Amino acid sequence: MIHVRQFRKQGGMMARLKIWLYDQIRLKKLNSPFGYAIFLSLALVISVAIAWIGSPGCFIALGGLIGLAIVIGCLISTPFGFYFTIGYCFFVFVIKRILFPADPPLGSASEVTIFATFLGIIIRKIAHRDKGWSHSRNPITYIYIVYLIYMAMEVMNSYGGSVQGWFFVYRKFLELILFYFIALHIFTDMKAIKFFFKFWLAMALISALYGCWQELVGMRGFELRFLVGNPTIFVLDFQGGQFRKTGTLSDPMAFGILMAVTSIFSIVLSLGPFSRKHRWMLLVTAVVTGMGMAFSGTRTATAIIPASILLFGLMTITNRKTLIFLCAFLMIGSIAMFGPFYGNSTINRMRTAFIGDKDPSMQVRDIHRHNIQPLMYSHPFGFGLATTGVIGMEFNPWNPLARFPPDSSYVRLALEMGPIGLALTLVLYFLLLKVGINCFYRARDPKTRYFAAASVAVLFAWTIAQYSQEAVGQIPGALTFYPLLAALIKLREFDKNRGNDSTLAPVKA
């Protein structure tokens, strides 16, 4: 094994820094002046914090040091920042409930890690004098840049109010776009994309298992305290004589949507040309996440599963395995929806997802949409960002839309960004699906085709969920949605390179 010191003089500044840190941490195990300085500084900071503030100061100082180490890790390693952010967002809400009622702003930490990770990419490009972003040149990137420009122009909307509200919404969207660019940067080969898929499924499976534990064993004391201490949340979560389950996520809606799309993704891949071991693992993941979706009581999540499966069936209708699966899926779904099971509140709530306008909740939403349409049509650029719903009451309480519940991402976009903004959003979603479908039909590698088919089915599910929920922007679901776009782009690129091999032939759907 060649010692890393032989390579110290090779590469740029960031490369030498990484080698030096590797030497100090991995090889010397911090048994060096650098390590002694770290531990001495840590001891001094904790001692001073305890002396001045007491034991709470110790925990604050320790948390600050841990946070600083994480930020440095994000700056140095892009994959670390990427996967840490996803994993953190899967479990941060459980941490907040345990620390209740202190309720620290732990959710903002994900913004710091995203910006730090992206800043690390910029620093490395500057250090290596790399001015190109060739991996970002694709239709999805271009349409999102247009979208960002349009959202930036909304700050000049004469009907808009609070600049702070506009900045809050714009910052949230910008950080997700940066996460998309981070994903494009780290998806350098098929191995990296497969690792992302595995990591996503593993995190979702853990969250689903916890949701099943909440249903079958019972919710923990700190979770019940959180629900009882928030009357508004209590009313929304307590339905049909029981609590809707949240798993490790923020609320039942975010949990249900993410579990549904994970189940869809696993089902589609389980039909692909993978080993028996992997197919069984995918089926187990699909069943467990499907149970988590059911226990969440999110009717939108229930409705998007058959719609996405139908799209996948149309894409692969000539495949015998697909036809068998569709028949089995239709049979199981019919039994669940129309079978003589009336005492189970979970099944009863799932059934209400398919009664359409007979549902009282849907009737109220339709009335709201009908009443607001004249105002929507008369303002082509909308009323500005952060003017509707709960966020509107926080930033623009004087606005007439502040108390209007949009109950739909499309309705909110039409009101805040106008019909023009809604049309731009629909074009955006059309291009996303078009890129994915093109990747599926043009791919030559069978596994790539199924990765693309599963991604398209999931993206279609999210676009449908947007009709009745704010589905795409929820954390950590959004940290799956945007990397999935990057994965689709890279799948097509890698398959093109693979297709240069003349021994490969096109594969029939």
Rosetta blueprint (number, residue, H / E / L):
1 M L
2 I L
3 H L
4 V H
5 R H
6 Q H
7 F H
8 R L
9 K L
10 Q L
11 G L
12 G L
13 M H
14 M H
15 A H
16 R H
17 L H
18 K H
19 I H
20 W H
21 L H
22 Y H
23 D H
24 Q H
25 I H
26 R H
27 L H
28 K L
29 K L
30 L L
31 N L
32 S L
33 P H
34 F H
35 G H
36 Y H
37 A H
38 I H
39 F H
40 L H
41 S H
42 L H
43 A H
44 L H
45 V H
46 I H
47 S H
48 V H
49 A H
50 I H
51 A H
52 W H
53 I L
54 G L
55 S H
56 P H
57 G H
58 C H
59 F H
60 I H
61 A H
62 L H
63 G H
64 G H
65 L H
66 I H
67 G H
68 L H
69 A H
70 I H
71 V H
72 I H
73 G H
74 C H
75 L H
76 I H
77 S L
78 T H
79 P H
80 F H
81 G H
82 F H
83 Y H
84 F H
85 T H
86 I H
87 G H
88 Y H
89 C H
90 F H
91 F H
92 V H
93 F H
94 V H
95 I H
96 K H
97 R H
98 I H
99 L L
100 F L
101 P L
102 A L
103 D L
104 P L
105 P L
106 L H
107 G H
108 S H
109 A H
110 S H
111 E H
112 V H
113 T H
114 I H
115 F H
116 A H
117 T H
118 F H
119 L H
120 G H
121 I H
122 I H
123 I H
124 R H
125 K H
126 I H
127 A H
128 H L
129 R L
130 D L
131 K L
132 G L
133 W L
134 S H
135 H H
136 S H
137 R L
138 N L
139 P H
140 I H
141 T H
142 Y H
143 I H
144 Y H
145 I H
146 V H
147 Y H
148 L H
149 I H
150 Y H
151 M H
152 A H
153 M H
154 E H
155 V H
156 M H
157 N L
158 S L
159 Y L
160 G L
161 G L
162 S L
163 V H
164 Q H
165 G H
166 W H
167 F H
168 F H
169 V H
170 Y H
171 R H
172 K H
173 F H
174 L H
175 E H
176 L H
177 I H
178 L H
179 F H
180 Y H
181 F H
182 I H
183 A H
184 L H
185 H H
186 I H
187 F L
188 T L
189 D L
190 M H
191 K H
192 A H
193 I H
194 K H
195 F H
196 F H
197 F H
198 K H
199 F H
200 W H
201 L H
202 A H
203 M H
204 A H
205 L H
206 I H
207 S H
208 A H
209 L H
210 Y H
211 G H
212 C H
213 W H
214 Q H
215 E H
216 L H
217 V L
218 G L
219 M L
220 R L
221 G H
222 F H
223 E H
224 L H
225 R H
226 F H
227 L H
228 V H
229 G L
230 N L
231 P H
232 T H
233 I H
234 F H
235 V H
236 L H
237 D H
238 F E
239 Q E
240 G L
241 G L
242 Q E
243 F E
244 R L
245 K L
246 T L
247 G L
248 T L
249 L L
250 S L
251 D L
252 P H
253 M H
254 A H
255 F H
256 G H
257 I H
258 L H
259 M H
260 A H
261 V H
262 T H
263 S H
264 I H
265 F H
266 S H
267 I H
268 V H
269 L H
270 S H
271 L L
272 G L
273 P L
274 F L
275 S L
276 R H
277 K H
278 H H
279 R H
280 W H
281 M H
282 L H
283 L H
284 V H
285 T H
286 A H
287 V H
288 V H
289 T H
290 G H
291 M H
292 G H
293 M H
294 A H
295 F H
296 S H
297 G L
298 T L
299 R H
300 T H
301 A H
302 T H
303 A H
304 I H
305 I H
306 P H
307 A H
308 S H
309 I H
310 L H
311 L H
312 F H
313 G H
314 L H
315 M H
316 T L
317 I L
318 T L
319 N L
320 R H
321 K H
322 T H
323 L H
324 I H
325 F H
326 L H
327 C H
328 A H
329 F H
330 L H
331 M H
332 I H
333 G H
334 S H
335 I H
336 A H
337 M H
338 F H
339 G L
340 P L
341 F L
342 Y L
343 G L
344 N L
345 S H
346 T H
347 I H
348 N H
349 R H
350 M H
351 R H
352 T H
353 A H
354 F H
355 I L
356 G H
357 D H
358 K H
359 D L
360 P H
361 S H
362 M H
363 Q H
364 V H
365 R H
366 D H
367 I H
368 H H
369 R H
370 H H
371 N H
372 I H
373 Q H
374 P H
375 L H
376 M H
377 Y H
378 S L
379 H L
380 P L
381 F L
382 G L
383 F L
384 G L
385 L L
386 A L
387 T L
388 T L
389 G H
390 V H
391 I H
392 G H
393 M H
394 E H
395 F H
396 N L
397 P L
398 W L
399 N L
400 P L
401 L L
402 A L
403 R L
404 F L
405 P L
406 P L
407 D L
408 S L
409 S H
410 Y H
411 V H
412 R H
413 L H
414 A H
415 L H
416 E H
417 M L
418 G H
419 P H
420 I H
421 G H
422 L H
423 A H
424 L H
425 T H
426 L H
427 V H
428 L H
429 Y H
430 F H
431 L H
432 L H
433 L H
434 K H
435 V H
436 G H
437 I H
438 N H
439 C H
440 F H
441 Y H
442 R H
443 A L
444 R L
445 D L
446 P H
447 K H
448 T H
449 R H
450 Y H
451 F H
452 A H
453 A H
454 A H
455 S H
456 V H
457 A H
458 V H
459 L H
460 F H
461 A H
462 W H
463 T H
464 I H
465 A H
466 Q L
467 Y L
468 S L
469 Q L
470 E L
471 A L
472 V L
473 G L
474 Q L
475 I L
476 P L
477 G L
478 A H
479 L H
480 T H
481 F H
482 Y H
483 P H
484 L H
485 L H
486 A H
487 A H
488 L H
489 I H
490 K H
491 L H
492 R H
493 E H
494 F H
495 D H
496 K H
497 N H
498 R H
499 G H
500 N L
501 D L
502 S L
503 T L
504 L L
505 A L
506 P L
507 V L
508 K L
509 A L
